[in-house]
């Protein structure tokens, strides 16, 4: 039950202070913290209420501390920290976030990020093929300044470790998504 100890320390409480608040012996609390004894359901509820966390969090079944966020976490997989950031900045974030998510390129960005997160290594040839397919470049006209710039970019990608090149590719898609994002109309 290291989580109980962590919460106690985060809140600047001694073992005796918390035990007194919970109306339990400090030796029992110490045993809970060391994992030598399990708290009763009643005690678990008291600890949860004291620190405003879920019992599942205390027991290590979940990383969601705030009981208000359990359903959001189940539905969207957002962490307490992410939810807090969104709530704290909702006036500034909501319009842009809605617009960003509703952008037709958003699914492509998510797909790329998912691929990247599962990526070990990708060969430069595979990366070039992916990028050519994505951007519709079957060949480059080196007399065309845009094609020349694209070819130079591809050369740089080939010299990078493939995960770095993939990151740059994702950032490029992300930038295109931002460029094409307009405020929502609804």
Phi, psi and omega per residue, in radians:
X1 nan 0.799 3.106
X2 -1.032 -0.419 -3.130
X3 -1.146 -0.611 3.087
X4 -1.111 -0.798 3.137
X5 -1.094 -0.776 3.131
X6 -1.044 -0.777 3.120
X7 -1.119 -0.728 3.120
X8 -1.045 -0.827 -3.122
X9 -1.183 -0.686 3.098
X10 -1.033 -0.538 -3.115
X11 -1.667 0.138 3.069
X12 1.126 0.595 -3.120
X13 -1.852 2.498 3.011
X14 -1.437 2.905 3.088
X15 -1.007 -0.799 -3.122
X16 -1.130 -0.710 -3.132
X17 -1.086 -0.835 -3.124
X18 -1.154 -0.756 3.121
X19 -1.004 -0.732 3.137
X20 -1.120 -0.765 3.111
X21 -1.049 -0.672 -3.084
X22 -1.499 -0.124 -3.110
X23 1.061 0.784 3.048
X24 -2.296 2.899 3.140
X25 -1.305 2.556 3.140
X26 -1.188 -0.465 3.109
X27 -1.193 -0.652 3.080
X28 -1.139 -0.764 3.121
X29 -1.049 -0.748 3.093
X30 -1.041 -0.696 3.109
X31 -1.157 -0.662 3.090
X32 -1.085 -0.786 -3.104
X33 -1.129 -0.613 -3.135
X34 -1.501 -0.085 3.136
X35 1.350 0.305 -3.129
X36 -1.490 -0.295 -3.099
X37 -2.639 2.563 3.093
X38 -1.697 2.406 3.092
X39 -1.248 2.676 3.043
X40 -1.191 2.900 3.092
X41 -1.049 -0.680 3.126
X42 -1.081 -0.799 3.141
X43 -1.176 -0.705 3.104
X44 -1.046 -0.725 3.103
X45 -1.118 -0.734 3.112
X46 -1.067 -0.795 -3.124
X47 -1.119 -0.761 3.126
X48 -1.036 -0.798 -3.136
X49 -1.161 -0.698 -3.118
X50 -1.048 -0.738 -3.070
X51 -1.763 0.046 3.134
X52 0.980 0.847 3.109
X53 -2.239 2.902 3.103
X54 -1.438 2.678 3.049
X55 -1.104 -0.640 3.105
X56 -1.052 -0.638 3.086
X57 -1.119 -0.834 -3.134
X58 -1.037 -0.661 -3.099
X59 -1.445 -0.100 3.119
X60 1.472 0.219 3.133
X61 -1.472 -0.265 -3.091
X62 -2.605 2.676 3.038
X63 -1.722 0.062 3.116
X64 -1.479 2.004 3.140
X65 -1.414 -0.895 -2.981
X66 -1.349 2.097 -3.141
X67 -1.008 -0.501 3.139
X68 -1.168 -0.364 -3.029
X69 -1.735 -0.004 -3.063
X70 -1.023 -0.840 -3.097
X71 -1.173 -0.698 3.098
X72 -1.078 -0.749 3.125
X73 -1.093 -0.776 3.133
X74 -1.072 -0.736 -3.081
X75 -1.329 -0.755 -2.983
X76 -2.014 -0.238 -3.128
X77 1.322 0.254 3.137
X78 -1.350 2.528 3.104
X79 -1.451 2.893 3.069
X80 -0.964 -0.762 -3.110
X81 -1.073 -0.781 3.134
X82 -1.104 -0.752 3.137
X83 -1.104 -0.751 3.126
X84 -1.083 -0.723 3.129
X85 -1.097 -0.779 3.136
X86 -1.113 -0.801 -3.140
X87 -1.077 -0.765 -3.090
X88 -1.105 -0.579 -3.059
X89 -2.011 0.418 -2.974
X90 -1.010 -0.628 -3.141
X91 -1.124 -0.636 -3.124
X92 -1.502 -0.572 -3.043
X93 -1.472 -0.746 -2.967
X94 -0.913 -0.899 -3.111
X95 -1.069 -0.793 -3.135
X96 -1.187 -0.706 -3.125
X97 -1.153 -0.758 3.086
X98 -1.037 -0.805 -3.135
X99 -1.108 -0.744 -3.137
X100 -1.074 -0.831 -3.099
X101 -1.192 -0.592 -3.111
X102 -1.412 -0.139 3.122
X103 -1.119 2.374 -3.134
X104 -1.048 -0.376 -3.133
X105 -1.482 -0.160 -3.089
X106 -1.016 -0.792 3.120
X107 -1.024 -0.614 3.114
X108 -1.141 -0.718 3.114
X109 -1.102 -0.762 3.117
X110 -1.091 -0.756 3.121
X111 -1.068 -0.767 3.120
X112 -1.113 -0.760 3.139
X113 -1.108 -0.706 3.119
X114 -1.090 -0.791 3.099
X115 -1.057 -0.784 -3.118
X116 -1.082 -0.718 -3.094
X117 -1.166 -0.413 3.106
X118 -1.657 -0.048 -3.019
X119 -1.331 2.242 2.975
X120 -1.582 -1.237 3.085
X121 -2.499 2.637 3.076
X122 -2.366 2.387 -3.082
X123 -1.255 2.713 3.135
X124 -1.077 -0.631 3.134
X125 -1.125 -0.766 3.123
X126 -1.130 -0.701 3.126
X127 -1.092 -0.803 -3.135
X128 -1.086 -0.724 3.125
X129 -1.080 -0.768 3.122
X130 -1.068 -0.790 -3.079
X131 -1.199 -0.699 3.122
X132 -1.105 -0.744 3.122
X133 -1.115 -0.784 -3.097
X134 -1.100 -0.712 -3.083
X135 -1.694 0.002 3.100
X136 1.336 0.362 3.122
X137 -1.638 1.874 3.034
X138 -1.586 -0.504 3.072
X139 -2.669 2.837 -3.107
X140 -1.970 2.354 3.025
X141 -1.646 1.815 -3.043
X142 -1.237 -0.107 3.031
X143 -1.490 -0.296 3.126
X144 -1.559 2.132 -3.085
X145 -1.002 -0.641 3.121
X146 -1.174 -0.761 3.109
X147 -1.136 -0.666 3.118
X148 -1.111 -0.752 3.109
X149 -1.107 -0.720 3.111
X150 -1.112 -0.738 3.135
X151 -1.104 -0.727 3.102
X152 -1.101 -0.697 3.085
X153 -1.095 -0.751 3.113
X154 -1.071 -0.701 3.109
X155 -1.064 -0.711 3.102
X156 -1.123 -0.715 3.125
X157 -1.055 -0.709 -3.102
X158 -1.126 -0.471 -3.112
X159 -1.502 -0.228 3.133
X160 -1.510 2.701 2.937
X161 -1.011 2.497 -2.982
X162 -1.042 -0.591 3.134
X163 -1.157 -0.625 3.092
X164 -1.164 -0.705 3.114
X165 -1.117 -0.702 3.135
X166 -1.133 -0.695 3.086
X167 -1.026 -0.782 -3.127
X168 -1.119 -0.673 3.112
X169 -1.084 -0.790 3.111
X170 -1.076 -0.754 3.117
X171 -1.081 -0.649 3.111
X172 -1.102 -0.798 3.100
X173 -1.097 -0.734 3.120
X174 -1.029 -0.785 3.121
X175 -1.100 -0.708 3.088
X176 -1.104 -0.705 3.109
X177 -1.048 -0.809 3.133
X178 -1.098 -0.710 3.133
X179 -1.081 -0.538 -3.072
X180 -1.736 0.168 -3.119
X181 -1.606 2.244 3.073
X182 -2.107 2.696 3.133
X183 -0.987 2.499 3.135
X184 -1.142 2.613 -3.118
X185 -1.671 -0.236 -3.109
X186 -1.673 nan nan
